[in-house]
Amino acid sequence: MDEVELRQLRCLVAIVDEGTFTDAAIALGVSQAAVSRTLAGLERALGVRLLRRTSREVTPTATGLRVVERARRVLADVADLVQEAGSGHTRLRIGYAWSAVGRHTVAFQRRWHAAHPGIDLHLIRVNSAFAGLGEGSCDLAVVRRSLEDRRFDSAIVGLERRLCALAADDPLARRRSVRLADIGGRILLVDRRTGTTTPELWPPDARPVVEEIRDVDDWLTEIAAGRGIGVTAESTANQYPRPGIVYRPVRDAEPVAVRLAWWRDDPHPAQQAVLELLSELYRSG
């Protein structure tokens, strides 16, 4: 397997696509003799015959057809890999776990596209502790908890109020705001991987009973059914209005810090511009 090279796969595909060794040589920009040597090297490495060659045509063997099909996929995957590695300056993927940047999300997208038309912005929801950053599916991440992992740096771009999510028919829903003590005896639904709320918000003798959920949709469904309450950042209310659920400010709870996170040793070229724009939106908001 170590002897199989990409140039050999490209040569095989070119011969099949062009129909002759001569035309394949033209397409690849090499001599016909080089095409013959490259194909022979691939057949030796694989230990099989891939093409039948006559004076009038070249056709793949049965094994050759299977190899050509796989070779096309390998070459496409390599092309995608090259594009992925080299597109840092033309594409920007920002991950988030539950909500992006709340009521600033649309303004952020519009202002970014206006100011940076050459950098395609994608907001991607990834329900993990690093919002896709650690998994490699995102270039930057919006997170609402501090990252202890030394691979990452982060900076606070703004603060959001902490809200209580309640079923619309809950007695507390009639209030304009609630206190931590009002909800300390309730069932608190939390996502331990990404959530901003822990029982430590309450005194040790007044903490709620915690039940774990795995996703914001499950969280909303359980709350709407009256099976528990949630305490979350204000952005959740902006991004997930839901019939049957009301959000009320928790007036004695500290706000939630919104952070932009990036790879310490390999920040995206647009990281500073994103940091400045998000900070400006939160300040002006």
N, C-alpha and C positions, 0 to 999 in steps of 0.2 A: 504493500500500500504506500510505503514511503517513496516509491519510484514513480507513482502517478502524479503528473503535474497538470496545472490548470491549462498551460499552453497546449498540452496533448488533448485535453477535452475540447478546447476551442477548435483545434484542428479537426477533430472527428466531426463535430457539429457542422463546421464549415463545409467539409466534404459532402456530408449528407444534404445540407441546404443548397449548396451550389451545384451539386450533381456530378462534378468532375474534379480531379486533382488540379487541373489547370485553373479552373475558375476559383477553386478554394485558395490556391496560391495567390491569385489576384486580390481576392477579398481580404486575405490576411497580410498582404504586402510582403510575401516571402517568395522564394523560388519553389518550383514544383518539386525539386529534389528534397528541399527542406520539409515539404508536406509529407512526402513518402517516408522520410526518415522519422518524422514525428509520429506518424501513425504506426509505423513498425515498432517504435519504442513503446507505445501504449499497448499494442497487442502482446509484446513480450512481457510487459509488467503485469498484465491481466491473465496471460496464459491462454488466451482465446483469440479466435479469428473474428474480427468485427465487420469487415467489408468483403464483398465479392466484387472483383474488378474484371471487366471484359474490355474489349477494344471499343465498345460503344457506350457502356454505362457502368456506374458504380452503385451497388445496392447493399444495404446492411444485411448481415446474417440475422437469424432470430435472436441470438445473444446480442448482436450489435444494436438491434432495435431497442432492447432493454437498457443497454449501456447509454445509448444516445438520449433516451428519455431521462435517465438519472443525471447525465451530464448537463442537460439543459437546466435541471433544477439546481444542481450545484453551482453552475455559473450564475444563475439568477440570484441565488443566496449570497454569493460573493459580491455581486454588483450591489445588492441591498446593503451588505456590510460596509462596503466602501462609501456608499451614499450616506449611511447612518453616521459613520465616523467623520465624514467631511462636511456635514450639513449643519454644524454647530452655529454658523453665522447666518444661516437662512431659515432655521426652524427653531422654535422655542417651545418646549413642553413644560408646563407648570402643573405639578400634581397637588392634590388636596384630598383630605380624607372625607369629611362630611360636607363642608361648604367651602367655596372658593374665598372670595373677599366680601361676601354678603352684599349689601346694597351698593357697594363700589364695583361689583363685578362687571356690569355692562359698561360703566364709564371707563374702567381699566381697559377692557377689550377695545372699545372705540378709540380711545386716546392712543393706545399702543399702535393700532393699525394706521392711524393718521400720522403718527410721528416716526414709525419704523415700518414702512410698507414693504421693505425687503426682508423682514424677519416674520415668518408666519407663526402666529401664536396659537397654541392649543392648550386648553384647560382640561385636565384629565383627573377624574375621580378614582383614587386608589385607596381603599380602606386598609391602610397599614400604618404602622407607627411612623414611618418615614415618608408617607404619602407618595410612594413610587420612586423616591430619590435613591434609597438604598438598593432597590431592585433594578435600577437602571432604566426604568420605563419613563422617567422624567428627568429634566435638566435642573429644575429648581422645584422647591416645594413650599407651599403655604402650610404652616403647622401652628397649632395653638397649645403646644407644650414644649418645654425645653428639651433639647436633644443632648443626651449625655455622651453620645458616640463621638469620639474624637476625629472621625473621618469627616465630620461636617462642621461648617460654620453657620451662624445664623445671626439675624439682626431683627429687632422689634420694629415693625412698621406702623403699628397702631394698637389701640385698645378697644375692646368691645364690652358692652354691658353683659352681665350674666342674667339670663332669663330662666324662668320656670315654665316648662311645658305641661299643660294640664288638659284633661278632658273638658270639653265645653260645658258639661253639666256638673263639673266638680264645684263644690261650694266655694272654694278659693278663687274660682274663675270670675266671680262677681266683683272681686277686689281689683283695684288699679295696680297694686303691687303687693308683694308678699315678703316675709322675712324668712331667714333660714329656720328659725324656731317653728314657724308655721308648718313646715314640711319635714321636720326632723323625724317625725314618727311614721312617715309614709314609706312605701316601697319605691326605691330609687333605681331607675333603669340606667345602666351605664355600659359603655363600650370601653373595656380596659385597655385595648390596644391604642385607641386614638382619642378617647374622651378627655374632656377638660375638667370633669367633676369627679371628686373622690370623697369618701366619707370623712376625710380629714378636714373638710370645710366646716364640720359641726364639732361641738365639744364632745369629748369621749362618751359622756353619759347621755347624749341626745342625738346619736347618729342614726340615720335611716337604715332600713334593711336594704341591702344591695342585691339586685338581680342583673345578671350580665346578658347583654344582647350583642349581636354581631354586625348589625348594619343599621343605617339610619331609617330605612324603610320599616324594618322590624320594630325599631324604637317608636316610630310614629304610630304604627298599628297598635302596639300594646298600650300606648298612652291614650289613644282615641277610644279604646275599649274600656278604659278606666282601670287597667290592671297595674298601673303605676304612674309615676311622674318622672319628668326629666329636668335636669338643670344643664343649660347649654349656653354657648356663646350667641350673641345677638345675630350673627350671620346665619345661623340655622333657621331662625324665624323668617329671615329675608328670602332664603333659598327654598324653604320647605313650608310654605303656608299649606295647611291641610284642613279640610272641613272636619269639624268635630274636635279640633285642638285650638287652644288659645295659649298665648305666651304672655307672661307677666314678669316685669322686672323684679329681681331679688335685690331689694334696696340695701341690705347690709352685707352683700357678698362682694369681694374684690373683683374688679374687671378681669377679663381674659386678654392676655397679651397675644397679638398676632405676629408671627415671625415668618420671615422669608429665610429659607435654608438652602445651602448649596454645598457642593463638594469642596472641602478645604484645599486640596491640592490641584483641583481641576475645575475651577468655576466656569460657568458658561460666559462667553464674551458679553452677553447682554445683562448679566447679573446686576451690575451697578445701576443701569438704566431702569430695570424693574424695581429695584430697591427705592430709587428716588421717586418714581411715579407712584408706587403704592404708599409711600410715606406722605407724599403730597395729598393724595386722595383722602387718607385718614385724617390729616391735619385740617384740610378744608371742610371735611364732612362733619 
